[in-house]
Amino acid sequence: MENSTFIRMIKVVLFGAGNVGTRFYQAMNNNDGIVVTQWFNRSLSAMTLAGPNTICTNDLDDLEPADLYLLAVADDALPELVEKIPVGSAVVAHTAGSLSIELLEKHPNHGVLYPLQTLSKKRDLPFDQIPLCIEANHNKADKILRQIATALGAPAQTIDSRQRQALHVAAVFVNNFTNSLFAQGERLCAEHQVDFGILQPLILETAQKVQRLLPQQAQTGPAIRNDQSTIEKHLQLLNDPIQKKIYQLLTHAIQHKHD
């Protein structure tokens, strides 16, 4: 019957104790619909948040049976780990944005549970603000991954490997690169003895504006106005050649898009 794969309490073996693995553990631990029976990591000292009902291990020979083996490890560590995990009935899923579901082909039931969010151990972000991108090779895997999302209170949608890889690149642009630009702004403020905090309302409004408008519609500044006088003044102010290149490249990108 179709409901035969519905599991009331999902047993999870979690792999990885980095930012993603730790945040998943924190959300899953003591969750009414999930029990993390085992937490695997190469360094046992990294699993400081493990509860009394979770067995910590760094030995793949000690893996216990579970409904889901969730691999929240670094991308370059995934292929070797996937090969070493015994083939069985458990759903095996990874959390990587840039890697295909095909990496897990040797396991009969497999999938992807990709959190589209910036995650840090020290920031407790609720999972209702963490979209989960789901891909599965089988109905059983899909149901278990969706049960995980429901138990965590996370919005979920089906995203295939090609779409997920594009989303991962887009996320690098809107998050990683943007944060790097924040760092450049903070550095400029420090060089000129200005408190970086004065820019925080602008940062917030920039993020809030794209909740209502498309980024292209929200664009402002000297580049879109083709204000060459201001652009030249800004370039003269910048002493760091890397900052100059960043400024020139982004100015060109804005003007090209809005020609």
N, C-alpha and C positions, 0 to 999 in steps of 0.2 A: 504493500500500500504506500501511497505517496507520503503519508505522515510518518512512515517508519523511520525516517532519518531525522525526525525532530527530536532533539535532545533537551531535556528539561534543564539540567545543569551541565554545562560544557566543561570537560576536563581539558586543560591546556598545559602543554609543556612549552615554556617560553625560552627562546634562545637569544642571548644578547643583553648586556647591561649598560649600553650607551644611552644617549638621550632618548632614542625611540623606544628601546627595550624597557628602560626604566619607567617612562611615562605609561607604556602599556601595562606594566606590572602594577603601578600605583592605581590605575583605573580598574584593573581586573581584580586585584586583591580585595577580598571582602565583598565582591559584587554578588548580588543574589543569583545571577544567572551563570556565573563563571567561577571556576575554582582553578587556580594555578597550582598544580600538584608538584611541579618541578621547574626550576630555573637553571638554565645552563649558561655558563660563561667561562672563557679560558682562565680568567682571574677570579677566584672566589671572593677576594676582598672587594670587588666592585659591586657585589650584591648586598650592600649594607641595609637595604630597605626590606629584605625578605622577611615575611611573617613566619610565625611558628609552624604554620601548616604547609609551608613550601619547602621542599627539599632542594638544596643548592648543590650543584655538581659541576665539575669540569671534565668529566669522563663520559664520553659518548657510549661506552659499554654499559653504563648504568641507567640509560634512558628507560623511563617507565611508559606503559601504554597510556594513550590519551586519545581524545577525539580530534585534537588539533595540535600540530607542532607548528608554532609561529616563529619564523626566523627573522628576527629584528637585529641583524648583524650588518657590518660594513659590506658594501657591494663586492669588494675584492675578496672577501672571505666566504661569500655565499657558494660559489661553485664547489669548492672543496667540501664544505659542510653538507651540501645537498647529497654529494656522493657517499658520504660517510653515514648518513642517517639510514637505518635499516628500512627496507621497503615493507610496508604493512598496510593496515586498514585505516590508519590515521590520515586525516587531511593534512597535507604539508603546504604551508603558505609562506611566502616572503612578503616583506613590507617595502621593498625597494621601488622607487619611481622609475629608474632608468633601465631596469632589467626585465626581460620578457618572461612570460609565464612558461615558455618552453624550457627554461632552465630546470624546471621541476618535473620534466616528462617521465622520469623513471618511477615516479610515485603515482599509483593508480588514481588517487584523488588529490588534486592539488589546486592551488589558486594564489591570488595576490590580495593582500589587504593593505593598501597604500594610504597612509595618513597625509593628506594634502595640507600640511601646516608646518610652521617652524616650531620645533619642540626642543625644550631644554629641561634638564633635570631640576633646575632651581626655580622654574616657573610652572606653577600648577594651573594649567589651562584645562578647563572642563571639556570633555569630549563632545559636547553639543556644539562646540566651536571648531571641531576637527572633522572636516569631510573625509569619509573613508571611500576610496575607490576600490571596487570589488571586481575581480575577474576569476572565473572558475572553469575548470574543464568538465565538471560533472555536477549534476543536480545536488548530490550529497554535499560536495564542497561549497557550493553556492549557499545552501541553506545554513550550514554551520557558520560561514563567514557573516551572513546576514543576521544570524542570531547573536553573534558577537557584537555587531554594530548596534543592534537593538538594545542589548543588555547595557552597552556603554552609553546609550543615548545619543549616538553619533549619526548625523545624516549620511546616507550611503547611496551610491549609484553605481551602475555597471559601467566600467571604463575598460576598454580592451588595451592590449599592450602598446599598440601604436599610439592611441590617444593618450595613454598614461605617460609615455616617453615625451610627447609634445607638451603635456602639462608640466612635466618635471623641468623641461627647459624654460617654459613660461614662468614657473615658480622661481627659478634662478634669477630671471630678469626682475620680477616684481619684489622678491624678497632679498636674496643674497646680494645682488648688484645694488639694489636700493640701499640696503644697510651699509654697504661699502661707501656709497655716496654720502650717507649720513656721517660716516667716519671722516670723510674728506671735509665736510662742512664743519665738524667739530674741531678738526685740526686747524682750519683757517681761523675759526673763532679764537682758539687758544693762542695762535700766533699774533693776533691783533688785540688780545686782552679783552675779549667779549665773552660773556657767559653764554654757552651753547643753549641753555634753557630758553633763551628768548626765541629760538627757532622752533621750539616744540609745538606751540599752537599752529604754526604753519605746516609742520609735519602731519599733525592730526587732521587738519582741514584738507590737506592733499589726499590723505587716505579716505576721508569721509566723502569727498567730492565724487570719487569714482564709484561710490555706492549709488549715486544718482545719475551720473553722466558717463558716457564712454570716455576713456582716457583721451582720445583724439579731440573730443569736444571740450574737455577740461583744460587743455594745454594753454598755458600763458607764458609770458617771459619775453626777453629780447630776441630769442631765436625765431619764434613764430612771427614776431613783428618785423623781422629783418632789420633790427636796430643795430646796425654795424658800429656805430659810435660807441654804444654801451658795451658791445661784445669786445671791441678792441681795448677799452678801458679795463674790462675784467681780465683779459689775457695779459695785460701789462702788470696787473696786480699780482698775478700768480707767478711765484718764483720756482715752484717745483715743475720740472718738465713733464712729469707724469700727469699732474693735475692739468697742465695746459693741453696735453693730448686728449685727456678725458673730456675736457670742456669743448675742445674743437670737434671731437668725434660726435658728441651728443648734440651739439649745435647743428652740425651737418645732418645728422639723422632727423632732427625735428624739422629742419627746413626742407629736406628732401620729401618727408612724409606730407608736409603741409604746403607743398609748392603750389 
